[in-house]
Amino acid sequence: MLFALAGCDVRAQSQTPPPPPPVTVAQPVKRTITDWDEFTGRFEAVEEVQVRARVGGFVMNIAFKDGDMVHAGDLLYIIDPRPFEAVAEQANGQLADARAKTELAKRELDRGLTLVQTSAVSEQVVDQRRQAMQAALAAETIAEATLKAAQLNVEFTHVLAPITGRVSRHLVSVGNLVSGSDNGTSTLLTTIVSMDPIYIYFDVDEATYLKNNKLWFEGKRPSSRDTPNPVEVALTGETKPSHEGRMDFIDNQLDASTATLRSRAVIPNHDLSILPGQFGRVRLIGSSPYEALLLPETAIATDQSRKIVFVVKDDDTVEARAVELGPLDGGLRVIRTGLRPEEHVIVDGVQRARVGAKVTPHVAQIGGGRS
């Protein structure tokens, strides 16, 4: 009889249902956020200059190191100035001769004006001397212009940096003959690109443009045409934005082939770490600030084509709730619809929960800071 009673006790214990599985629940975080639109952009220099020779001659000196930072006015090249200095000296002598002739013509005219009062000379002689005076003045003006042109050529033999930026390698070595011209056929010596600040260009798709335009008409978002809206940029390999800037330009029409609108932002580059040609992920403000509910990604599941979260009701039973998701903010996902602030959502142990079944909830706080 004792053995029979023991067997009944074992069967009774084996039929006892297991306790509800433990899960971690939390209320969604409520805070004020702003939506951001993301695009892929490419950095370009604000200023880029091709440094070309303006006069021809032999290169005598290169005054910069390849890849250096140079400032506007720094010496880059010296082209042999001696032929141009000789021309300038000749022009200076011609100017001195023209000034002497002008002085002589002025004296003769003054003398003629005095003599004509006593009829010692005729009016015709005075007119001739007046014409000689005007011709001498014209010759003096031509000589002055010739001297200025010669002096400019002397100055052009010293090639200076027109902007502040990073210089490329030298394309012409010492001893080579370069040609100078104003019609674009002169010799290219090097290039310079400005570094701080720097542009980033990106293309906005038509749908985003229409959305932002609607927000502007409704007064919910300032237009980037009129307002330098803030942007954030993450470089290649970065998970969070590391640079901030502002909108600077929006094109006047969409590209017909891609249905995108070319846009531009200005990014400070004080440490010169960004180079023209690099890629970056651009985040542009996409809404006005609003109150939102946020959950960690671990709380969100997929049911066919919809997103769901598991809500624990007051009786500890699980309910599946369809939600509409928004963007990420500070590592948390925005829940646009389908959830109330006071509800408890399973954030850990989702795989142990069953719809309609009971669970053992443990309340926790959701962490996660802003990005």
BELFENBEL-V960542 format. One record per backbone hydrogen bond with DSSP energy under -1.0 kcal/mol. CO is the residue of the C=O (numbers start at 1). NH is the residue of the N-H. E is the energy in kcal/mol with one decimal. If there is no record, write none. Layout:
CO&NH&E / CO&NH&E
This chain:
1&5&-2.4 / 2&6&-2.2 / 3&7&-1.9 / 4&8&-1.8 / 5&9&-1.9 / 6&10&-1.8 / 7&11&-1.9 / 8&12&-2.1 / 9&13&-2.0 / 10&14&-2.1 / 11&15&-1.1 / 13&16&-1.2 / 21&360&-2.9 / 23&362&-2.0 / 24&347&-2.7 / 24&348&-1.5 / 25&364&-2.5 / 26&345&-2.7 / 29&294&-2.3 / 31&292&-2.3 / 33&290&-2.3 / 35&286&-3.5 / 37&284&-3.2 / 39&282&-3.3 / 41&280&-2.1 / 42&201&-2.7 / 43&277&-2.8 / 44&199&-2.3 / 47&194&-2.8 / 49&192&-2.4 / 51&189&-3.2 / 51&190&-1.3 / 57&178&-3.1 / 58&80&-2.8 / 59&175&-2.7 / 61&78&-2.1 / 65&68&-2.2 / 68&167&-2.9 / 70&165&-2.2 / 71&74&-2.5 / 74&161&-2.6 / 76&63&-3.1 / 77&159&-2.0 / 78&60&-3.4 / 78&61&-1.4 / 81&85&-2.3 / 82&86&-2.1 / 83&87&-1.7 / 84&88&-2.1 / 85&89&-2.2 / 86&90&-2.1 / 87&91&-2.4 / 88&92&-2.1 / 89&93&-2.1 / 90&94&-2.1 / 91&95&-1.9 / 92&96&-2.0 / 93&97&-2.2 / 94&98&-2.3 / 95&99&-2.4 / 96&100&-2.0 / 97&101&-2.1 / 98&102&-2.1 / 99&103&-2.3 / 100&104&-2.2 / 101&105&-2.6 / 102&106&-2.1 / 103&107&-2.1 / 104&108&-2.4 / 105&109&-2.0 / 106&110&-2.4 / 107&111&-2.6 / 108&112&-2.3 / 109&113&-2.4 / 110&114&-1.5 / 111&115&-2.4 / 112&116&-2.2 / 115&118&-1.1 / 115&120&-2.3 / 122&126&-1.5 / 123&127&-2.5 / 124&128&-2.2 / 125&129&-2.4 / 126&130&-2.5 / 127&131&-2.3 / 128&132&-2.1 / 129&133&-2.1 / 130&134&-2.1 / 131&135&-2.1 / 132&136&-2.1 / 133&137&-2.1 / 134&138&-2.2 / 135&139&-2.3 / 136&140&-2.0 / 137&141&-2.2 / 138&142&-2.2 / 139&143&-2.2 / 140&144&-2.3 / 141&145&-2.2 / 142&146&-2.4 / 143&147&-2.1 / 144&148&-2.3 / 145&149&-2.4 / 146&150&-2.0 / 147&151&-2.6 / 148&152&-2.4 / 149&153&-1.9 / 150&154&-1.6 / 151&155&-2.2 / 152&156&-2.6 / 155&158&-1.8 / 157&79&-3.5 / 159&76&-3.2 / 159&77&-1.3 / 161&73&-3.2 / 165&70&-3.2 / 166&193&-1.9 / 173&176&-1.6 / 176&59&-2.6 / 178&57&-2.2 / 179&187&-2.4 / 187&53&-2.1 / 189&171&-2.8 / 190&51&-2.6 / 191&168&-2.6 / 192&49&-2.9 / 193&166&-2.7 / 198&267&-3.0 / 199&44&-2.3 / 200&265&-2.0 / 201&42&-2.3 / 202&263&-2.8 / 204&261&-2.6 / 205&209&-2.1 / 206&210&-2.5 / 207&211&-2.2 / 208&212&-2.7 / 209&213&-2.4 / 210&214&-2.2 / 211&215&-2.1 / 212&216&-2.1 / 213&217&-2.1 / 214&218&-1.9 / 215&220&-2.8 / 216&219&-1.2 / 223&227&-2.2 / 227&229&-2.4 / 229&247&-2.3 / 230&285&-1.3 / 231&245&-2.3 / 232&283&-3.3 / 233&242&-2.2 / 233&243&-1.8 / 234&281&-3.1 / 235&238&-2.3 / 243&233&-2.9 / 245&231&-1.6 / 246&266&-2.8 / 249&264&-2.5 / 255&259&-2.7 / 259&206&-1.1 / 260&255&-3.3 / 261&204&-2.6 / 262&251&-2.7 / 263&202&-2.1 / 264&248&-2.8 / 264&249&-1.8 / 265&200&-2.0 / 266&246&-1.8 / 267&198&-2.3 / 269&272&-1.6 / 275&278&-1.9 / 278&43&-3.0 / 280&41&-3.2 / 281&234&-2.3 / 282&39&-2.3 / 283&232&-2.2 / 284&37&-3.3 / 290&33&-2.8 / 292&31&-1.9 / 293&335&-3.2 / 294&29&-2.2 / 295&333&-3.3 / 296&299&-1.6 / 297&300&-1.6 / 301&308&-2.6 / 303&306&-2.0 / 306&303&-2.8 / 307&323&-2.5 / 308&301&-3.0 / 309&321&-2.9 / 310&346&-2.8 / 311&319&-2.6 / 313&316&-1.9 / 316&359&-2.1 / 317&313&-2.7 / 318&356&-2.7 / 319&311&-3.2 / 321&309&-2.1 / 324&336&-2.8 / 327&334&-2.3 / 329&332&-1.3 / 332&329&-3.1 / 333&295&-2.2 / 334&326&-3.3 / 337&324&-1.8 / 340&343&-1.3 / 344&312&-2.3 / 345&26&-1.9 / 348&24&-2.7 / 349&352&-1.6 / 350&353&-1.3 / 354&357&-2.0 / 357&318&-1.8 / 360&23&-2.1 / 362&25&-2.2
